[in-house]
Amino acid sequence: MATLDYVDVPPCATRLRSDKPNQDLRPAPKVVTSLPRPDHSPVRSTSSPITQPTSPSKTGPNITSMLLSSALQLPTNAPSTPRIQGKRGAPRLLSTRDPLSIPITTVNFRRFVAKSGPIFWLQDRVEEIVLWKRSWKYTLVWMAGYAFLCYFPRLIFLIPHAVILCVLLAMHPAIRKGNNLDALPPKSVQPVPPTQASEGSADWLANLQAIQNLMGAVSDAHDFALKFVPYLTYSTPYSGTILSLLLATFLFLIPVVHMLPVRTTCLILGLLPFCFTHPFTQHSLIPTLRSTFQSTSNALRFRAWRAVDDDNLEDKHWRTELREVELWENERWVPGPNGGSEENAPPEGTWSKANLKPGERKAWTRGRDGWSGVSDDGTGEVSNLTFSLSPGWFFVETEDWRPDLEGSWIGPGEADESGWVYTNDSWLDPHPYPLEEWRSSGGMTRRRRWTRRIYYNPTPSV
């Protein structure tokens, strides 16, 4: 592997291959390695967005059957009670009350879709309050109510009465119709409101849409929490350190908690989420702090990552020369079907390697130019990658591909927290974040550099 140790190569330069024939008759060995495993993109993306049903359809009664038939394909020998199979005398819980059956699943799913409206109504109201989506006065009233409960904590026992009183007052006919109490006939009985939406109606489809989005949110939360599971199951060497740290802090906090004012502590802890979700914090304060300390944060994370890799190196790696090979990941953004349809709403789109245009950069490339791809069609959907290393060079076995979080190939502070460098539709004008004018124009790109270390071992491999 030829190197230029006597000159400084600019970061924007692309190294050219020599036209002179190679006189070395020994072919470079082919080393097969797996592709990098990119983490979840900071911008949520899907390769095939699904259109949302927003109006009733004549095929409404068949939607449930189509969903279940396409999503549930049970094997012929599937047990009817998988959770209690082989456990004699196990208590029958709610999750195992009825046996597994497609007809029961279909009936319960239809009932749940029709009756789940209040659940998602409450979810929307909580989201409006916590995320300041309705009005700042509306959220401040709830914050004041929480502060009042912190000052008089015994009033918590009156919350059930207050909730039922609010429901009765909200449903009172005089308040709903705007009439005077004297104008109502004595002992008037109001008709019972509809308890569920009819199948195929607009409300029924809205419930189905809410169920779909809730399933996606639960899956995203599961994927986010899954990253911390190895630290709790002793699958990493840091579990023992975490256990020692938790025990030390637990013993330290035992005498400290008696000195903390309970009301003030609950007030601060309860109001902090509202301060964090305020639009000023989300759209002004956090982006400013992130842009100010982004390069420093990326550098510290990269140093910590490299320190862990260095700690895992073996003696044979320390006694020889270490170098790096690089790989480039390229993606393109395309607007979604409903992108920019709402007024003052940012256009939605997807980041994906499948969005790359024919004839442009390939999904995975060995060179910075973006043309030396790992597959001829440019899709990048391959399971491994073949590198031609000079004789005696091997990949470090104790580590994998690492993203260049600092963006050292483009300049300091030019990469986001995941190492992505964003460019316009022509792969020019690099920025650490996508510009709104690029979104409005309907196209932008990004690329990320991956590195992996190799070491020199003069002993020929068997």
C-alpha positions in Angstrom: 0.0 0.0 0.0 1.8 3.1 -1.3 1.7 6.2 0.9 2.9 9.8 0.7 4.5 10.5 4.0 6.6 13.4 2.8 3.9 15.8 1.6 0.7 17.1 3.0 -2.3 16.1 0.9 -5.1 18.7 1.0 -8.4 17.3 2.4 -10.3 18.2 -0.8 -7.8 16.4 -3.1 -8.6 13.1 -4.8 -5.7 10.8 -5.3 -5.2 9.6 -8.9 -3.9 6.2 -9.9 -0.6 6.0 -11.8 -0.6 5.1 -15.5 2.6 3.2 -15.2 2.3 -0.6 -15.2 2.8 -2.3 -11.9 6.0 -4.3 -11.9 5.0 -6.3 -8.8 4.1 -9.8 -10.0 2.6 -10.7 -6.7 -1.1 -10.0 -6.7 -2.5 -8.1 -3.7 -4.4 -10.5 -1.5 -8.2 -10.1 -1.4 -9.5 -9.4 2.1 -13.2 -9.8 2.6 -14.8 -7.7 5.3 -18.4 -6.8 6.2 -20.0 -3.5 5.4 -20.4 -0.9 8.1 -23.7 -1.2 10.1 -25.0 2.4 10.1 -27.0 3.4 13.1 -30.5 4.9 12.8 -30.5 8.1 10.8 -31.0 11.3 12.8 -33.7 12.1 10.3 -36.4 9.5 10.3 -36.8 8.0 6.9 -38.7 5.2 5.2 -38.1 3.9 1.8 -41.8 3.5 0.9 -44.0 6.0 2.7 -47.6 4.8 3.2 -50.5 7.1 2.3 -52.8 7.9 5.1 -56.5 7.3 4.8 -58.4 10.5 5.5 -61.8 9.9 4.1 -64.5 7.2 4.3 -64.4 4.5 1.7 -66.8 1.9 0.4 -64.3 -0.8 1.2 -64.1 0.2 4.9 -65.6 -3.1 6.2 -62.9 -5.0 4.3 -59.9 -3.0 5.6 -59.6 -5.0 8.8 -59.7 -8.3 7.0 -57.1 -7.2 4.5 -54.8 -5.9 7.3 -55.0 -9.0 9.3 -54.6 -11.4 6.4 -51.5 -9.6 5.2 -49.9 -9.1 8.6 -50.8 -12.4 10.3 -49.6 -15.6 8.7 -49.7 -18.2 11.4 -48.0 -21.6 10.8 -50.3 -24.6 10.6 -48.9 -26.1 13.8 -48.9 -22.9 15.9 -50.0 -23.6 19.5 -53.2 -21.9 20.7 -51.6 -21.0 24.0 -47.9 -20.2 23.3 -47.3 -18.3 26.5 -48.4 -21.1 28.9 -47.3 -24.0 26.8 -45.4 -26.5 28.9 -46.3 -24.8 32.1 -48.8 -26.8 34.1 -50.6 -24.9 36.8 -49.6 -21.5 35.4 -52.1 -18.8 36.3 -54.4 -17.6 33.5 -53.7 -13.9 33.0 -55.4 -11.4 30.8 -52.9 -11.9 28.1 -53.7 -15.6 28.0 -57.4 -15.5 28.6 -58.4 -16.5 25.1 -56.5 -18.9 22.9 -54.6 -17.6 19.8 -57.1 -17.6 16.9 -57.5 -15.5 13.8 -61.3 -15.1 14.2 -60.9 -13.8 17.8 -58.1 -11.5 16.6 -60.3 -10.1 13.8 -63.3 -9.5 16.1 -61.2 -7.9 18.9 -59.3 -5.8 16.4 -62.5 -4.4 14.9 -63.9 -3.7 18.4 -60.6 -2.0 19.4 -60.5 0.2 16.3 -64.1 1.3 16.8 -63.8 2.0 20.6 -60.3 3.4 20.9 -61.3 7.0 20.0 -61.1 8.2 23.6 -57.7 6.8 24.1 -56.2 8.8 21.2 -58.3 11.8 22.1 -56.6 11.8 25.5 -53.2 11.2 23.8 -53.7 14.2 21.6 -54.7 16.5 24.5 -51.6 15.4 26.5 -49.4 16.0 23.5 -50.9 19.5 23.0 -50.2 20.4 26.7 -46.7 19.0 27.0 -45.4 20.1 23.6 -47.1 23.6 23.7 -49.0 22.8 20.5 -52.3 24.4 21.4 -51.5 27.7 23.2 -49.0 28.9 25.7 -51.8 30.1 28.0 -53.3 26.6 27.9 -50.1 25.0 28.9 -49.3 27.6 31.6 -52.7 26.9 33.2 -51.7 23.2 33.6 -48.3 24.2 34.9 -49.9 26.4 37.5 -52.3 23.6 38.5 -49.3 21.3 39.0 -47.5 23.9 41.1 -50.6 24.3 43.2 -50.7 20.6 43.8 -47.0 20.7 44.8 -47.7 23.4 47.4 -50.8 21.5 48.7 -50.0 17.9 48.0 -53.1 16.6 49.9 -55.3 17.9 47.2 -54.2 15.0 45.0 -56.9 12.9 46.7 -59.5 15.3 45.2 -58.3 14.7 41.6 -60.9 11.9 40.9 -63.7 14.2 42.0 -62.4 17.1 40.0 -62.1 15.0 36.9 -65.7 13.7 37.1 -67.0 17.3 37.9 -65.2 18.6 34.8 -66.7 15.9 32.6 -70.2 16.6 34.0 -69.8 20.3 33.5 -68.5 19.9 30.0 -71.4 17.7 29.0 -74.0 19.8 30.7 -76.7 20.8 28.1 -76.8 24.4 29.1 -73.1 24.8 28.6 -72.9 22.8 25.4 -75.9 24.6 23.8 -75.2 28.0 25.3 -78.7 28.2 26.9 -79.8 29.5 30.3 -80.5 27.0 33.0 -84.0 28.5 33.5 -84.8 27.8 29.8 -84.3 24.1 30.1 -87.4 21.9 30.8 -87.4 20.3 34.3 -85.9 16.8 34.5 -84.8 16.8 30.9 -82.9 13.7 29.9 -80.4 14.0 27.1 -79.9 11.2 24.6 -76.9 8.9 25.1 -74.0 10.0 22.8 -72.7 7.4 20.3 -70.1 5.2 22.0 -68.2 4.0 19.0 -67.6 4.9 15.4 -69.2 2.9 12.6 -66.8 0.8 10.5 -65.6 2.7 7.5 -66.5 6.1 8.7 -64.1 9.1 9.0 -63.8 8.6 12.8 -63.1 4.9 12.3 -60.4 5.6 9.8 -58.9 8.2 12.1 -58.7 5.6 14.9 -57.0 3.2 12.5 -54.5 5.9 11.5 -53.8 6.6 15.1 -53.2 2.9 15.8 -50.8 2.7 12.9 -48.8 5.7 14.2 -48.8 4.4 17.7 -47.4 1.1 16.6 -44.6 3.0 14.8 -43.9 5.1 17.9 -43.8 2.0 20.2 -41.4 0.3 17.7 -39.1 3.4 17.6 -39.1 3.6 21.4 -38.2 -0.1 21.6 -35.3 0.4 19.2 -34.1 3.4 21.2 -34.2 1.5 24.5 -32.6 -1.6 22.9 -29.3 0.2 22.7 -29.0 0.3 26.5 -29.9 -3.3 27.1 -26.3 -4.7 26.6 -25.2 -2.5 29.5 -27.8 -4.0 31.8 -27.3 -7.6 30.8 -23.5 -7.8 31.2 -23.0 -8.0 27.5 -20.3 -5.3 27.6 -17.3 -4.9 29.9 -18.8 -1.7 31.3 -21.6 -3.4 33.2 -19.4 -3.9 36.2 -18.4 -0.3 36.2 -22.0 0.9 36.0 -22.9 -1.4 38.9 -20.2 0.0 41.1 -21.1 3.6 40.2 -24.8 3.0 40.9 -24.0 1.4 44.3 -21.7 4.3 45.3 -24.2 7.0 44.3 -27.0 5.0 46.0 -25.2 5.0 49.3 -24.3 8.6 48.9 -27.9 9.7 48.2 -29.4 7.9 51.2 -28.5 10.7 53.7 -28.9 13.4 51.0 -32.6 12.7 50.2 -33.5 13.6 53.8 -32.2 17.1 53.3 -34.0 17.7 50.0 -37.2 19.8 50.2 -39.9 17.4 48.7 -42.3 20.1 47.4 -39.6 22.2 45.7 -37.9 19.1 44.3 -41.2 17.8 42.8 -42.0 21.2 41.5 -38.7 21.5 39.7 -38.7 18.0 38.3 -42.3 18.4 37.1 -41.8 21.7 35.3 -38.4 20.9 33.7 -40.0 18.8 30.9 -42.2 21.8 30.0 -39.2 24.0 29.8 -37.4 21.4 27.6 -40.3 21.1 25.2 -41.0 24.8 24.8 -40.7 26.0 21.2 -38.0 28.5 22.1 -35.9 25.7 23.6 -36.4 23.3 20.8 -36.0 25.7 17.8 -33.6 28.3 19.2 -31.7 27.4 22.3 -30.9 23.7 21.5 -29.8 24.4 17.9 -27.6 27.3 19.0 -25.9 25.2 21.7 -25.6 22.3 19.3 -24.0 24.4 16.6 -21.7 26.0 19.2 -20.4 22.8 20.8 -21.1 20.3 17.9 -17.5 20.0 16.8 -16.2 19.7 20.4 -18.9 17.0 21.2 -18.1 15.0 18.1 -14.3 15.2 18.9 -14.9 14.0 22.5 -17.1 11.1 21.4 -14.6 10.1 18.7 -11.7 10.2 21.3 -13.8 8.1 23.7 -14.6 5.6 20.9 -10.9 5.4 19.9 -9.8 4.9 23.5 -12.1 1.9 23.8 -10.7 0.5 20.6 -7.2 1.1 21.8 -7.9 -0.7 25.0 -9.1 -3.8 23.1 -6.0 -4.0 20.9 -3.8 -7.0 21.3 0.0 -7.0 21.8 0.6 -7.9 18.2 -1.2 -4.7 17.1 0.8 -2.5 19.4 4.1 -3.9 18.2 3.5 -3.0 14.6 2.4 -0.2 12.4 -1.3 0.8 12.3 -3.0 2.6 9.4 -6.6 3.3 8.3 -8.6 2.4 5.2 -11.8 4.4 4.4 -15.2 3.8 3.0 -17.8 6.3 2.0 -21.6 6.1 2.4 -23.8 8.2 0.1 -27.5 8.9 0.3 -30.0 11.2 -1.4 -33.1 12.9 0.0 -36.4 13.0 -2.0 -39.6 14.7 -0.8 -42.5 12.6 0.2 -45.9 12.4 -1.4 -47.3 14.9 1.1 -44.2 17.0 1.5 -44.9 20.7 1.8 -48.7 20.3 1.3 -49.5 22.1 4.5 -48.9 25.8 4.8 -45.8 26.8 6.7 -45.0 23.1 7.2 -41.5 21.8 6.3 -41.6 19.3 3.5 -41.3 15.7 4.6 -39.0 13.3 2.7 -36.8 10.2 3.0 -33.1 9.6 3.1 -32.2 6.4 1.4 -29.5 4.9 -0.8 -32.3 3.7 -3.1 -33.0 7.4 -4.0 -29.6 7.8 -5.7 -30.0 8.7 -9.4 -28.6 6.5 -12.2 -25.1 7.5 -13.2 -24.2 9.4 -10.0 -22.4 8.4 -6.9 -22.9 4.9 -5.7 -24.2 3.9 -2.3 -20.9 2.6 -0.9 -17.6 3.8 -2.4 -14.0 3.3 -1.6 -12.9 6.7 -2.8 -13.9 10.2 -1.9 -14.9 10.9 -5.5 -18.0 8.6 -5.1 -17.5 6.5 -8.2 -15.5 3.5 -7.1 -18.5 1.6 -5.8 -18.7 -1.8 -4.2 -21.2 -3.1 -6.7 -21.8 -2.4 -10.4 -25.4 -1.4 -10.2 -24.7 1.1 -7.4 -27.4 -0.2 -5.0 -24.9 -1.1 -2.3 -27.1 -4.0 -1.2 -24.3 -6.4 -0.6 -23.3 -8.3 2.5 -19.5 -7.9 2.3 -16.8 -5.8 0.7 -13.5 -7.0 -0.8 -10.4 -4.9 -0.1 -7.1 -5.3 -1.9 -4.5 -4.9 0.8 -0.8 -5.0 0.2 1.0 -8.2 1.4 1.4 -8.3 5.1 -1.5 -6.0 6.0 -4.6 -7.2 7.8 -7.7 -5.7 9.4 -7.6 -5.3 13.2 -9.8 -8.1 14.5 -10.9 -6.5 17.7 -12.8 -3.6 16.1 -15.2 -2.8 13.3 -15.9 0.1 11.0 -16.2 3.4 12.7 -17.9 6.6 11.4 -15.8 9.7 11.1 -17.8 11.8 13.6 -15.4 14.8 13.3 -15.7 15.1 9.5 -12.0 15.4 9.3 -12.0 14.9 5.6 -14.0 18.1 5.0 -13.1 20.4 7.8 -13.8 21.0 11.5 -17.4 21.5 12.5 -18.7 20.4 9.1 -20.4 17.1 10.2 -23.5 16.5 12.3 -23.6 14.3 15.4 -23.6 11.1 13.3 -20.8 12.2 10.9 -23.0 13.1 8.0 -22.0 16.0 5.7 -24.9 17.5 3.8 -24.6 18.9 0.3 -26.9 20.2 -2.4 -28.4 18.3 -5.3 -25.0 18.4 -7.1 -23.0 17.1 -4.1 -21.5 20.6 -3.5 -21.6 23.3 -0.8 -21.1 21.1 2.3 -22.9 21.9 5.5 -23.3 20.2 8.9 -27.1 20.3 8.5 -29.5 20.4 5.5 -30.6 23.9 4.4 -34.3 24.7 3.9 -33.6 26.0 0.4 -32.4 22.5 -0.5 -35.7 21.0 0.9 -37.7 23.5 -1.1 -35.8 22.7 -4.3 -36.7 19.1 -3.9 -33.3 17.5 -3.7 -30.2 17.2 -1.4 -27.5 14.7 -0.7 -25.3 13.6 2.2 -22.2 11.4 2.7 -20.4 10.0 5.6 -16.9 8.6 5.9 -16.2 5.2 7.6 -12.7 4.1 8.7 -11.2 0.9 9.9 -7.7 0.2 11.1 -5.3 -2.2 9.6 -2.0 -3.5 11.0 1.2 -4.9 9.4 2.2 -8.5 10.1 5.3 -9.6 8.1 4.6 -13.2 9.0 2.9 -14.8 6.0 -0.5 -16.2 6.7 -1.1 -19.9 6.3 
